[in-house]
């Protein structure tokens, strides 16, 4: 089990990252919100030879770290994944990880090159002057190289992996276990509204404690969480059951008044249930694209 400042991270996350790295030869690094390294183990999965030589032998460790932290800040401000070329000619990707609207950390992909990158390492001459050999250039040539189209695909794939990791609750707040039985009850029976007092009895805590922890863990009040989950479930049913009447979907998530359900749904999603079904069913929502590239120096 990995740990961030306020979150616990399932071992499955490191297994997924390991598989991605083995498959694509791209290093993945996970940081806590304050920039402390969480994953990987630097001994068992070190930096690529090019980056290792730059950091350890040319003394660029601090420059690399400063760039990492600056790009984390940019990604946080945008609240999205960004891609850029670092001072050593490597392509890097940085993304903030938000769990229930709270920053859980940052993830970085990197230590690979684009086919459009220069053939010579930006530091090869400095290295040769200092060391008298071509070891750095040779290491540069051994780094993974991808065409731009493949890089976009790899980034998009990783975007989906992050969505899956977060959606499958592989990263949870440390207080999650306290309210886990209540969340399970809400998810198993969205058609039955759960009262706060009943939820408190379920976990043997006071109503005020449950309310406070819900807000801390999910970023939503107890009532807001229920409403949000029921509407998200309804959205899923609208897609998976395209022929079911809206009234039937509404009833399945605890709304016996279809008109009221439609108003609440529109307020949450910005679409009526019928509009949402049409947009999603017709693939009217455009796929997510990576942020424009940034040249970082």
C-alpha positions in Angstrom: 0.0 0.0 0.0 1.3 3.4 -1.0 0.5 6.6 0.9 0.2 10.2 0.0 -0.3 13.0 2.5 -4.0 12.4 3.1 -4.7 9.4 0.8 -3.9 5.7 0.6 -3.1 4.2 -2.8 -3.8 0.6 -3.7 -1.0 -1.6 -4.7 -2.9 -2.2 -7.9 -1.9 1.3 -9.0 1.8 0.5 -8.9 1.1 -2.8 -10.7 -0.8 -0.9 -13.5 2.0 1.6 -13.8 4.6 -1.2 -13.9 2.7 -2.9 -16.8 2.4 0.4 -18.7 6.2 1.0 -18.3 7.1 -2.5 -19.4 4.8 -2.3 -22.4 5.8 1.2 -23.7 9.2 1.8 -22.1 7.9 5.0 -20.5 8.8 5.8 -16.9 5.9 6.8 -14.6 6.5 8.7 -11.4 4.0 9.4 -8.7 4.3 12.3 -6.3 2.5 13.4 -3.2 0.8 16.9 -3.2 4.0 18.4 -1.7 6.1 16.9 -4.5 7.6 14.1 -2.5 8.3 10.9 -4.4 5.9 8.0 -3.7 6.6 5.7 -6.7 8.7 4.1 -8.1 11.5 2.6 -6.0 14.5 4.4 -7.4 16.6 1.3 -6.9 14.4 -1.2 -8.7 13.3 1.2 -11.4 15.9 3.9 -11.8 15.9 6.8 -14.2 16.9 6.1 -17.8 20.7 6.2 -18.4 20.5 9.6 -20.1 18.6 11.3 -17.2 20.7 9.5 -14.6 24.0 10.7 -16.1 22.6 14.3 -16.3 21.4 14.3 -12.7 24.3 12.5 -11.0 27.3 13.2 -13.2 26.6 16.6 -14.6 25.0 17.9 -11.4 21.6 18.8 -12.9 19.5 17.1 -10.2 18.2 20.4 -8.8 17.4 21.8 -12.2 15.4 18.7 -13.0 13.6 18.8 -9.7 12.8 22.5 -10.1 11.4 21.8 -13.5 9.3 18.9 -12.2 7.8 21.1 -9.5 7.2 24.0 -11.8 5.3 21.8 -14.3 3.3 20.3 -11.4 2.2 23.9 -10.5 1.2 24.5 -14.1 -0.8 21.3 -14.3 -2.5 22.2 -11.0 -3.4 25.6 -12.2 -4.9 24.2 -15.3 -6.4 21.2 -13.4 -5.5 19.0 -16.4 -2.7 17.0 -17.9 0.0 18.9 -19.7 2.8 17.7 -22.0 6.1 19.5 -22.7 9.8 19.1 -23.7 12.3 19.4 -20.9 15.7 21.1 -21.0 17.3 17.7 -21.8 15.2 17.1 -24.9 12.9 14.5 -23.3 9.1 14.6 -23.6 7.3 14.7 -20.2 3.7 14.6 -19.2 2.4 15.9 -15.8 -1.1 15.5 -14.4 -2.6 16.4 -11.1 -4.7 13.6 -9.4 -7.9 14.8 -7.9 -10.0 12.5 -5.7 -13.4 14.0 -4.8 -12.1 17.4 -5.6 -9.1 17.1 -3.3 -5.5 17.0 -4.6 -4.1 13.5 -4.0 -0.8 14.0 -5.8 0.8 14.2 -9.2 1.7 11.6 -11.8 4.4 12.1 -14.5 5.2 10.2 -17.7 8.6 10.8 -19.2 12.1 10.0 -20.3 11.2 9.4 -24.0 11.7 11.4 -27.2 9.7 12.5 -30.1 10.9 11.6 -33.6 11.0 15.4 -34.2 13.5 15.9 -31.4 17.1 16.8 -32.3 19.4 13.8 -32.9 21.9 15.2 -30.4 21.4 15.5 -26.7 21.3 19.2 -25.6 24.1 18.4 -23.2 26.3 16.1 -25.3 28.9 18.8 -25.9 29.0 19.8 -22.2 29.5 16.1 -21.3 32.2 15.5 -23.8 34.1 18.6 -22.6 33.8 17.5 -19.0 34.2 13.7 -19.4 36.0 13.3 -22.7 33.7 10.6 -24.1 30.3 10.1 -25.9 28.6 8.1 -23.1 25.8 10.7 -22.7 25.0 10.9 -26.4 25.0 7.1 -26.6 22.5 7.0 -23.7 20.4 9.7 -25.4 20.2 7.5 -28.5 19.0 4.6 -26.4 16.0 6.4 -25.0 12.6 5.4 -26.4 11.5 7.3 -29.5 7.9 7.7 -30.8 6.2 9.6 -33.6 3.9 12.4 -32.5 0.8 10.5 -33.4 1.9 7.6 -31.1 2.7 10.0 -28.3 -0.8 11.4 -28.4 -2.2 7.9 -28.3 0.0 7.0 -25.3 -1.1 10.1 -23.5 -4.8 9.5 -24.2 -4.5 5.9 -23.1 -2.9 7.0 -19.8 -5.7 9.6 -19.4 -8.2 6.7 -19.5 -6.1 4.6 -17.1 -6.1 7.5 -14.5 -9.9 7.9 -14.9 -10.2 4.1 -14.3 -7.9 4.2 -11.2 -9.9 7.1 -9.7 -13.3 5.7 -10.7 -12.4 2.3 -9.2 -11.4 4.0 -5.9 -7.8 2.7 -6.0 -6.9 6.1 -4.4 -8.9 6.9 -1.3 -8.9 9.3 1.6 -7.4 7.9 4.8 -10.8 8.3 6.5 -12.7 6.5 3.8 -13.0 3.3 5.8 -15.2 5.0 8.4 -17.9 5.8 5.9 -17.3 2.9 3.5 -20.4 0.9 4.7 -22.6 4.0 4.1 -21.2 4.6 0.7 -21.7 0.9 -0.1 -25.4 1.1 1.0 -26.0 4.2 -1.2 -24.5 2.5 -4.2 -26.3 -0.8 -3.7 -29.7 0.9 -3.2 -29.8 4.2 -5.0 -33.6 3.9 -5.2 -33.9 4.2 -1.4 -33.0 7.5 0.1 -30.8 7.1 3.2 -31.3 9.4 6.1 -28.3 10.8 8.0 -29.4 9.4 11.3 -29.7 5.9 9.8 -26.3 6.2 8.2 -24.8 7.2 11.6 -26.3 4.1 13.2 -24.9 2.0 10.4 -21.3 2.9 11.4 -21.9 3.5 15.1 -20.9 7.2 15.0 -22.8 10.4 15.6 -24.6 12.1 12.7 -22.3 15.1 13.0 -19.2 12.9 12.7 -20.6 11.2 9.6 -21.5 14.5 8.0 -18.1 15.9 8.7 -16.2 12.9 7.4 -18.4 12.8 4.2 -17.4 16.4 3.5 -13.8 15.7 4.2 -13.5 12.5 2.1 -15.9 13.2 -0.8 -15.9 17.0 -1.0 -19.7 16.8 -0.8 -22.2 16.9 2.0 -24.0 13.7 2.9 -27.1 14.8 0.9 -25.1 16.1 -2.0 -23.2 12.9 -2.3 -26.5 10.9 -2.5 -28.0 13.1 -5.1 -24.8 13.2 -7.2 -24.5 9.4 -7.1 -28.1 8.8 -8.0 -27.8 11.1 -11.0 -24.6 9.6 -12.1 -26.2 6.2 -11.9 -29.2 7.5 -13.9 -26.8 8.8 -16.5 -25.3 5.4 -16.8 -28.7 3.8 -17.2 -29.7 6.3 -19.9 -26.7 5.0 -21.9 -27.0 1.3 -21.1 -30.8 1.2 -21.5 -31.5 3.4 -24.5 -35.1 2.1 -24.9 -36.2 2.5 -21.3 -38.5 5.5 -20.7 -37.1 8.3 -18.7 -39.7 7.7 -16.0 -38.4 4.2 -15.5 -34.8 5.4 -15.2 -36.0 8.0 -12.7 -37.8 5.4 -10.6 -34.7 3.2 -10.6 -32.7 5.9 -8.8 -35.4 6.9 -6.4 -37.4 9.6 -8.2 -41.1 8.8 -8.6 -41.7 12.2 -10.2 -40.2 12.1 -13.7 -40.6 15.9 -14.3 -38.8 16.7 -11.0 -36.1 14.2 -11.9 -35.6 15.9 -15.3 -35.2 19.3 -13.6 -32.6 18.0 -11.1 -30.8 16.1 -13.9 -30.6 19.2 -16.1 -29.3 21.3 -13.2 -26.5 18.7 -12.6 -25.5 17.9 -16.1 -26.6 20.9 -18.1 -28.8 18.6 -20.3 -32.2 17.0 -19.9 -32.2 13.2 -19.7 -33.3 12.9 -23.3 -30.7 15.4 -24.5 -28.0 13.6 -22.5 -29.0 10.2 -24.0 -29.0 11.6 -27.5 -25.5 13.2 -27.1 -23.9 10.2 -25.4 -25.6 7.7 -27.7 -24.6 9.5 -30.8 -21.1 10.1 -29.5 -21.8 13.8 -29.5 -19.2 14.4 -26.7 -15.8 14.9 -28.3 -12.9 12.8 -27.0 -10.5 14.5 -24.6 -7.4 15.9 -26.2 -4.0 16.4 -24.6 -3.1 20.0 -23.7 -0.9 21.9 -26.2 2.8 21.2 -25.8 5.0 23.5 -23.6 8.7 23.9 -24.1 10.2 23.9 -20.6 13.7 25.2 -20.0 
